[in-house]
């Protein structure tokens, strides 16, 4: 656990200042067709300081955490702020004050689990895959842990001590099609918590593994989608990806100021009236979210951000500086991934809210279309244009699922797609498996319900 060497420095802050100590501890084991190709663990930590003067920040960091390094980064950040004020002075007023109480640990930090646990788990799970899943050309099992601990003191707002443990196992399978092509699927398992708590018994995960295998065998015998605009149902996994990649980034205020499509659409309809979208801080539907954030890395107490309400764009996500620019209250979206990163405007737990329809009724309502389930990768830009690979999908024929689809893509403009949504399922799913790659990596979660909408698909 990080020792508090920061609070004693706070009395000496003369300008707006943030002081943050942080450690990111990672562990990884990879088995490729039974052969160990990775077995590593490391910890990256240190301290950073950021000082504000005249509209610009001075930043400094050091890969050591002791009394001397804390003093050194404070001095360096102050010197850098003075330099920026002299040479790039924007003539802006001080940042508005934020009130908030100190927020202590919600989850107790722990030492990294024994690496042997990851090795034993991956080997046992791999052996179960060999036993249960035939006709694979390759298989990969990856165990990955990431523990992040932060101590933050700020000139105003809320000081905090935060710990986030995330443990994941990724299972990837590849098979050969009858015509000699290769098809593959991947399934992430796990989420928030310790590895030794989430992964106690490899056999307990067999239902998920067997489901992945069945889907791969369906895909192996699959057909190709018809290209063009199609009536589709987006699985919650794809709805969550759409919410994050194609919509969420366009409403981050730094990208709005850079000219994103959302810039001129505040308080205007951007989606069907059935669409509500929120970036949750730490609690949703009466339960903790997958990635609880109580205070951001500028000391701003975290609150939910209501992004879209009944199809109307209601707000952007902000840091202190952009909130001042737009004349609104910051709600805790400034986050940094490592000690040497400056906070950026980032999403936390971004979801489209559930509706009132049943998924089975949504499928039954389509005579000729597709059920899009899994995405592997994709890209989106500030215009809202996107293209995602669709790694698993099924035909819908006369209201029933048909053959699996080999590979396809979905593309378009996110807000245009959302305007075609006419049914929203009454359940939803969360995803905490990946990282957001905006300038620096970041742990995020996203999610949503199933959506019935018009989607532009790629063909063979």
C-alpha positions as CSV (number, residue, x, y, z in Angstrom):
1,X,0.0,0.0,0.0
2,X,1.3,3.5,-0.9
3,X,2.5,5.5,2.1
4,X,1.1,9.0,2.2
5,X,4.0,11.4,1.5
6,X,1.7,13.9,-0.2
7,X,-0.7,15.4,2.3
8,X,2.1,17.2,4.3
9,X,3.0,19.1,1.1
10,X,-0.5,20.5,0.5
11,X,-0.1,23.5,2.9
12,X,2.7,24.8,0.7
13,X,0.7,24.9,-2.6
14,X,0.6,28.5,-3.9
15,X,-1.3,27.9,-7.1
16,X,-3.7,25.3,-8.3
17,X,-1.7,22.1,-7.8
18,X,-2.2,18.3,-8.1
19,X,0.2,15.8,-6.6
20,X,-0.3,12.2,-7.4
21,X,1.5,9.0,-6.4
22,X,0.7,5.8,-8.4
23,X,1.7,2.2,-9.0
24,X,0.4,0.0,-11.8
25,X,1.2,-3.7,-11.2
26,X,0.7,-6.1,-14.1
27,X,1.0,-9.9,-14.4
28,X,0.6,-12.0,-17.6
29,X,0.8,-15.6,-18.6
30,X,0.1,-16.8,-22.2
31,X,-0.3,-20.3,-23.5
32,X,-0.4,-20.8,-27.3
33,X,-1.5,-24.3,-28.2
34,X,-0.2,-25.5,-24.8
35,X,3.2,-23.8,-25.1
36,X,4.0,-20.9,-22.7
37,X,4.9,-17.9,-24.8
38,X,4.7,-15.2,-22.0
39,X,5.3,-15.3,-18.3
40,X,6.0,-11.9,-16.8
41,X,5.1,-9.4,-14.1
42,X,6.2,-5.9,-13.4
43,X,5.3,-2.8,-11.5
44,X,5.6,0.8,-12.7
45,X,5.2,3.6,-10.2
46,X,6.3,7.0,-9.2
47,X,5.0,10.5,-8.5
48,X,3.8,13.5,-10.6
49,X,2.8,17.1,-10.0
50,X,0.8,19.5,-12.1
51,X,0.7,23.3,-11.5
52,X,-1.6,25.8,-13.2
53,X,-0.7,29.3,-14.2
54,X,-2.3,31.7,-16.7
55,X,-4.2,29.1,-18.6
56,X,-1.5,26.5,-19.0
57,X,-0.1,23.7,-16.9
58,X,3.4,22.8,-15.8
59,X,3.9,19.0,-15.3
60,X,6.7,16.9,-14.0
61,X,7.1,13.3,-12.9
62,X,9.7,11.0,-11.3
63,X,10.0,7.2,-11.3
64,X,10.6,7.1,-7.6
65,X,8.4,7.8,-4.6
66,X,10.1,9.3,-1.6
67,X,10.2,12.6,0.2
68,X,13.0,13.9,-2.1
69,X,11.3,13.0,-5.3
70,X,8.0,14.5,-4.2
71,X,9.8,17.8,-3.5
72,X,11.7,17.6,-6.8
73,X,8.6,17.1,-9.0
74,X,6.7,19.9,-7.2
75,X,9.6,22.3,-7.9
76,X,10.0,21.1,-11.5
77,X,6.2,21.4,-12.2
78,X,6.2,24.9,-10.7
79,X,9.2,25.9,-12.8
80,X,7.5,24.5,-15.9
81,X,4.3,26.4,-15.1
82,X,6.2,29.6,-14.7
83,X,8.0,29.0,-18.1
84,X,4.6,28.3,-19.8
85,X,3.1,31.4,-18.2
86,X,5.9,33.5,-19.5
87,X,5.9,32.1,-23.1
88,X,2.4,30.8,-23.7
89,X,0.3,32.9,-21.3
90,X,-3.3,32.6,-22.4
91,X,-4.4,35.2,-19.9
92,X,-7.1,33.0,-18.4
93,X,-8.3,33.4,-14.8
94,X,-7.6,30.8,-12.2
95,X,-9.5,27.5,-12.4
96,X,-12.8,27.7,-10.4
97,X,-12.7,26.1,-7.0
98,X,-14.1,22.7,-6.4
99,X,-15.4,21.6,-3.0
100,X,-15.2,18.0,-1.9
101,X,-14.4,15.8,1.0
102,X,-11.5,13.3,1.2
103,X,-12.4,9.9,-0.3
104,X,-10.7,6.9,1.2
105,X,-10.2,3.4,-0.1
106,X,-13.3,1.5,-1.1
107,X,-11.2,-1.6,-2.1
108,X,-8.2,-2.6,0.0
109,X,-4.9,-2.9,-1.9
110,X,-3.2,-6.2,-2.0
111,X,0.1,-7.7,-3.1
112,X,0.2,-9.3,-6.5
113,X,-1.0,-12.9,-6.4
114,X,1.5,-15.7,-6.8
115,X,2.4,-16.0,-10.5
116,X,2.1,-19.8,-10.1
117,X,-1.7,-19.3,-9.7
118,X,-1.9,-17.8,-13.2
119,X,0.3,-20.6,-14.7
120,X,-1.7,-23.4,-13.0
121,X,-5.0,-21.9,-14.1
122,X,-4.1,-21.4,-17.7
123,X,-2.6,-24.9,-18.0
124,X,-5.6,-26.5,-16.5
125,X,-8.1,-24.5,-18.6
126,X,-6.0,-25.2,-21.7
127,X,-6.2,-29.0,-20.9
128,X,-10.0,-28.7,-20.5
129,X,-10.2,-27.0,-23.9
130,X,-8.2,-29.8,-25.5
131,X,-10.5,-32.4,-23.9
132,X,-13.8,-30.6,-24.7
133,X,-13.1,-28.8,-28.0
134,X,-12.1,-30.8,-31.1
135,X,-11.1,-29.8,-34.6
136,X,-9.2,-26.6,-33.4
137,X,-6.2,-25.5,-35.4
138,X,-4.9,-23.4,-32.5
139,X,-6.0,-22.1,-29.1
140,X,-4.7,-19.4,-26.9
141,X,-5.3,-18.8,-23.2
142,X,-4.1,-15.6,-21.6
143,X,-4.3,-14.7,-17.9
144,X,-3.8,-10.9,-17.2
145,X,-3.9,-8.9,-14.0
146,X,-3.8,-5.2,-13.6
147,X,-3.8,-3.5,-10.2
148,X,-3.8,0.3,-10.1
149,X,-3.3,2.2,-6.8
150,X,-3.4,6.0,-6.7
151,X,-2.9,8.7,-3.9
152,X,-4.0,12.2,-4.9
153,X,-4.0,15.5,-3.2
154,X,-5.2,18.7,-4.9
155,X,-5.3,22.3,-4.0
156,X,-9.1,22.1,-3.8
157,X,-11.7,19.4,-4.4
158,X,-11.3,16.0,-2.9
159,X,-8.1,14.2,-2.0
160,X,-8.4,10.5,-2.6
161,X,-6.9,7.0,-2.2
162,X,-8.1,4.7,-5.0
163,X,-7.4,1.0,-5.8
164,X,-8.7,-0.9,-8.8
165,X,-7.9,-4.6,-9.3
166,X,-8.8,-6.2,-12.6
167,X,-8.3,-9.9,-13.5
168,X,-9.0,-11.3,-16.9
169,X,-8.6,-14.5,-18.8
170,X,-8.9,-14.4,-22.6
171,X,-9.7,-17.5,-24.5
172,X,-9.1,-17.6,-28.3
173,X,-9.9,-20.4,-30.6
174,X,-9.2,-21.0,-34.4
175,X,-10.6,-23.6,-36.7
176,X,-10.4,-24.4,-40.4
177,X,-13.4,-24.1,-42.7
178,X,-14.3,-26.7,-45.2
179,X,-12.8,-24.6,-48.0
180,X,-9.5,-24.1,-46.1
181,X,-10.0,-20.7,-44.6
182,X,-9.4,-19.9,-40.9
183,X,-12.0,-18.6,-38.6
184,X,-11.5,-17.5,-35.0
185,X,-13.3,-16.2,-32.0
186,X,-12.2,-14.7,-28.6
187,X,-14.0,-14.6,-25.3
188,X,-12.9,-12.4,-22.3
189,X,-13.7,-13.7,-18.8
190,X,-13.4,-12.0,-15.5
191,X,-13.5,-8.3,-14.5
192,X,-13.1,-6.2,-11.3
193,X,-11.4,-8.1,-8.5
194,X,-8.5,-10.3,-7.6
195,X,-7.4,-13.2,-9.7
196,X,-7.6,-15.7,-6.8
197,X,-11.1,-14.6,-6.1
198,X,-12.5,-14.6,-9.6
199,X,-10.7,-17.7,-10.9
200,X,-10.8,-20.4,-8.2
201,X,-11.8,-23.3,-10.4
202,X,-11.1,-23.6,-14.2
203,X,-13.9,-26.1,-14.6
204,X,-16.4,-23.4,-13.5
205,X,-15.7,-21.5,-16.7
206,X,-16.4,-24.5,-19.0
207,X,-19.9,-23.4,-19.9
208,X,-18.4,-20.2,-21.3
209,X,-15.7,-22.1,-23.1
210,X,-18.1,-24.6,-24.6
211,X,-20.4,-21.8,-25.7
212,X,-17.5,-20.1,-27.5
213,X,-16.6,-23.4,-29.1
214,X,-20.2,-24.0,-30.4
215,X,-20.2,-20.5,-31.9
216,X,-16.9,-21.1,-33.6
217,X,-18.2,-24.4,-35.1
218,X,-21.3,-22.5,-36.3
219,X,-19.0,-19.8,-37.9
220,X,-16.9,-22.6,-39.4
221,X,-19.9,-23.7,-41.4
222,X,-21.1,-20.1,-41.9
223,X,-22.1,-18.1,-45.0
224,X,-21.4,-14.5,-46.0
225,X,-23.6,-11.6,-45.3
226,X,-25.4,-9.6,-48.0
227,X,-23.8,-6.3,-48.4
228,X,-25.7,-3.0,-47.9
229,X,-28.2,-1.6,-45.5
230,X,-29.8,-4.3,-43.5
231,X,-32.3,-4.6,-40.7
232,X,-30.2,-5.8,-37.7
233,X,-30.2,-6.4,-34.0
234,X,-27.0,-5.3,-32.2
235,X,-26.1,-7.6,-29.3
236,X,-25.4,-5.7,-26.0
237,X,-21.6,-6.2,-26.6
238,X,-21.8,-4.3,-29.9
239,X,-24.2,-1.7,-28.5
240,X,-21.6,-1.0,-25.8
241,X,-18.8,-0.7,-28.3
242,X,-20.9,1.7,-30.3
243,X,-21.6,3.7,-27.2
244,X,-17.9,4.0,-26.3
245,X,-16.1,4.2,-29.6
246,X,-18.5,6.0,-32.0
247,X,-20.5,8.2,-29.6
248,X,-18.6,8.6,-26.4
249,X,-15.4,10.0,-27.9
250,X,-17.3,12.6,-29.9
251,X,-18.7,14.1,-26.7
252,X,-15.4,14.3,-24.8
253,X,-15.0,18.1,-24.5
254,X,-11.4,18.2,-25.7
255,X,-12.5,16.5,-29.0
256,X,-15.6,18.7,-29.1
257,X,-13.3,21.8,-29.0
258,X,-11.2,20.1,-31.8
259,X,-14.3,20.0,-34.0
260,X,-16.1,16.7,-33.3
261,X,-19.5,16.2,-34.8
262,X,-21.1,16.8,-31.4
263,X,-19.8,20.4,-31.2
264,X,-22.9,21.9,-32.8
265,X,-25.5,19.4,-31.7
266,X,-25.9,20.2,-28.0
267,X,-29.6,20.1,-27.0
268,X,-30.5,18.8,-30.5
269,X,-31.8,15.3,-31.5
270,X,-29.0,13.0,-32.3
271,X,-30.7,9.6,-31.9
272,X,-34.1,7.9,-31.6
273,X,-36.3,9.0,-28.7
274,X,-35.7,5.4,-27.3
275,X,-32.0,6.2,-26.7
276,X,-30.7,7.3,-23.3
277,X,-27.0,7.3,-22.6
278,X,-25.0,7.9,-19.4
279,X,-21.4,7.9,-18.4
280,X,-21.7,6.4,-14.9
281,X,-19.3,7.3,-12.1
282,X,-19.5,4.5,-9.5
283,X,-23.1,3.3,-9.2
284,X,-25.7,2.2,-11.7
285,X,-29.1,0.6,-11.2
286,X,-28.4,0.4,-7.4
287,X,-25.2,-1.6,-7.9
288,X,-21.5,-0.7,-8.2
289,X,-20.4,-0.3,-11.8
290,X,-17.5,-2.4,-13.2
291,X,-15.1,0.5,-12.8
292,X,-16.0,2.6,-9.9
293,X,-14.5,6.1,-10.0
294,X,-15.2,8.3,-6.9
295,X,-12.7,11.1,-7.5
296,X,-10.9,11.9,-10.8
297,X,-7.2,12.8,-11.1
298,X,-8.0,16.5,-10.8
299,X,-9.6,16.0,-7.4
300,X,-13.2,16.5,-8.8
301,X,-15.8,14.3,-7.1
302,X,-17.2,11.9,-9.7
303,X,-20.8,12.2,-10.7
304,X,-22.9,10.6,-13.5
305,X,-22.9,12.5,-16.8
306,X,-26.2,12.4,-18.6
307,X,-25.1,12.4,-22.3
308,X,-28.2,11.6,-24.3
309,X,-31.8,11.8,-23.0
310,X,-34.7,10.6,-25.2
311,X,-32.5,11.0,-28.2
312,X,-31.3,14.6,-27.4
313,X,-27.6,15.4,-26.7
314,X,-27.6,16.9,-23.2
315,X,-24.0,17.4,-22.2
316,X,-20.3,16.7,-22.8
317,X,-17.7,15.1,-20.6
318,X,-15.2,17.6,-19.1
319,X,-12.1,18.3,-17.1
320,X,-11.8,21.4,-15.1
321,X,-10.5,23.5,-17.9
322,X,-13.1,22.6,-20.5
323,X,-15.9,22.9,-17.9
324,X,-14.8,26.5,-17.3
325,X,-14.8,27.1,-21.1
326,X,-18.3,25.8,-21.5
327,X,-19.5,27.4,-18.2
328,X,-20.6,24.0,-16.6
329,X,-19.7,21.9,-13.7
330,X,-17.0,19.3,-14.1
331,X,-18.2,15.8,-13.1
332,X,-15.0,13.7,-12.7
333,X,-13.8,12.7,-16.2
334,X,-10.1,13.7,-16.0
335,X,-8.1,10.5,-15.7
336,X,-4.5,9.4,-16.1
337,X,-3.3,5.8,-16.7
338,X,0.2,5.9,-15.2
339,X,2.0,8.2,-12.8
340,X,3.8,9.9,-15.7
341,X,0.6,10.7,-17.7
342,X,-1.3,13.9,-17.4
343,X,-5.0,13.6,-16.8
344,X,-7.1,13.6,-20.0
345,X,-10.9,13.7,-20.5
346,X,-11.8,10.1,-20.4
347,X,-14.9,7.9,-20.2
348,X,-15.6,5.7,-17.2
349,X,-18.6,3.4,-17.5
350,X,-20.5,4.5,-20.6
351,X,-23.7,2.8,-21.5
352,X,-26.9,3.0,-23.4
353,X,-29.8,2.4,-21.0
354,X,-32.2,-0.6,-21.3
355,X,-35.6,-0.2,-22.9
356,X,-38.8,-2.2,-22.7
357,X,-38.6,-4.8,-25.4
358,X,-37.7,-8.5,-25.1
359,X,-34.8,-9.7,-27.2
360,X,-36.7,-12.8,-28.4
361,X,-39.5,-10.5,-29.6
362,X,-37.0,-8.3,-31.4
363,X,-35.6,-11.3,-33.2
364,X,-39.1,-12.6,-34.0
365,X,-40.0,-9.2,-35.5
366,X,-37.4,-9.5,-38.4
367,X,-38.2,-11.5,-41.5
368,X,-34.8,-11.0,-43.2
369,X,-31.9,-9.5,-41.3
370,X,-29.0,-10.2,-39.0
371,X,-28.1,-10.6,-35.3
372,X,-24.7,-9.0,-34.8
373,X,-23.0,-10.4,-31.6
374,X,-19.3,-10.0,-31.3
375,X,-16.8,-7.4,-32.5
376,X,-13.1,-7.9,-32.6
377,X,-11.7,-4.4,-33.5
378,X,-12.7,-1.2,-35.2
379,X,-12.2,2.5,-35.5
380,X,-14.2,5.6,-35.2
381,X,-13.3,9.3,-35.6
382,X,-14.5,12.7,-34.4
383,X,-17.1,12.8,-37.2
384,X,-18.9,9.9,-35.7
385,X,-18.0,7.7,-38.6
386,X,-17.1,4.2,-37.6
387,X,-16.1,0.8,-39.0
388,X,-16.2,-2.3,-36.8
389,X,-15.3,-5.9,-37.6
390,X,-18.2,-8.3,-36.8
391,X,-16.6,-11.5,-35.7
392,X,-19.8,-13.4,-34.9
393,X,-23.3,-12.9,-36.2
394,X,-26.3,-14.9,-37.4
395,X,-28.9,-14.6,-40.1
396,X,-32.4,-13.9,-39.0
397,X,-34.9,-15.6,-41.3
398,X,-38.7,-15.4,-40.7
399,X,-38.1,-14.4,-37.1
400,X,-35.7,-17.1,-36.2
401,X,-31.9,-17.4,-36.1
402,X,-30.3,-19.0,-39.1
403,X,-26.8,-19.8,-40.2
404,X,-23.8,-18.1,-38.8
405,X,-21.9,-15.4,-40.8
406,X,-18.2,-15.9,-41.5
407,X,-16.9,-12.4,-41.2
408,X,-18.4,-9.0,-42.0
409,X,-18.1,-5.3,-41.1
410,X,-20.5,-2.7,-40.0
411,X,-20.0,0.9,-40.8
412,X,-21.7,4.3,-40.9
413,X,-22.2,7.4,-38.8
414,X,-23.1,6.6,-35.2
415,X,-25.7,9.3,-34.8
416,X,-27.4,8.3,-38.1
417,X,-27.5,4.7,-37.0
418,X,-29.0,5.6,-33.6
419,X,-31.8,7.5,-35.3
420,X,-33.0,4.3,-36.9
421,X,-33.3,2.4,-33.5
422,X,-36.9,1.4,-33.1
423,X,-36.6,-1.3,-30.4
424,X,-34.4,-1.5,-27.3
425,X,-34.2,-4.6,-25.1
426,X,-35.0,-4.6,-21.4
427,X,-31.7,-6.1,-20.3
428,X,-28.1,-5.1,-20.8
429,X,-24.5,-6.3,-20.4
430,X,-21.3,-4.7,-19.2
431,X,-17.9,-5.1,-20.8
432,X,-14.7,-4.5,-18.8
433,X,-12.3,-6.5,-21.0
434,X,-10.2,-3.9,-22.9
435,X,-8.5,-0.6,-22.8
436,X,-9.3,2.7,-24.4
437,X,-6.4,4.0,-26.5
438,X,-6.9,7.8,-26.6
439,X,-3.3,9.1,-26.5
440,X,-2.7,6.9,-23.4
441,X,-4.2,3.5,-22.4
442,X,-7.1,3.6,-20.0
443,X,-9.3,1.1,-18.3
444,X,-12.9,1.8,-19.0
445,X,-16.2,-0.1,-19.1
446,X,-19.1,0.2,-21.5
447,X,-22.3,-1.6,-22.2
448,X,-25.9,-1.5,-23.3
449,X,-29.0,-3.4,-24.3
450,X,-29.8,-5.0,-27.7
451,X,-30.8,-2.5,-30.3
452,X,-32.9,-3.0,-33.5
453,X,-31.7,-0.7,-36.2
454,X,-30.6,-0.3,-39.8
455,X,-26.9,-1.2,-40.3
456,X,-24.6,-0.9,-43.3
457,X,-22.9,-4.3,-43.6
458,X,-20.0,-5.5,-45.7
459,X,-20.3,-8.5,-47.9
460,X,-17.9,-11.3,-49.0
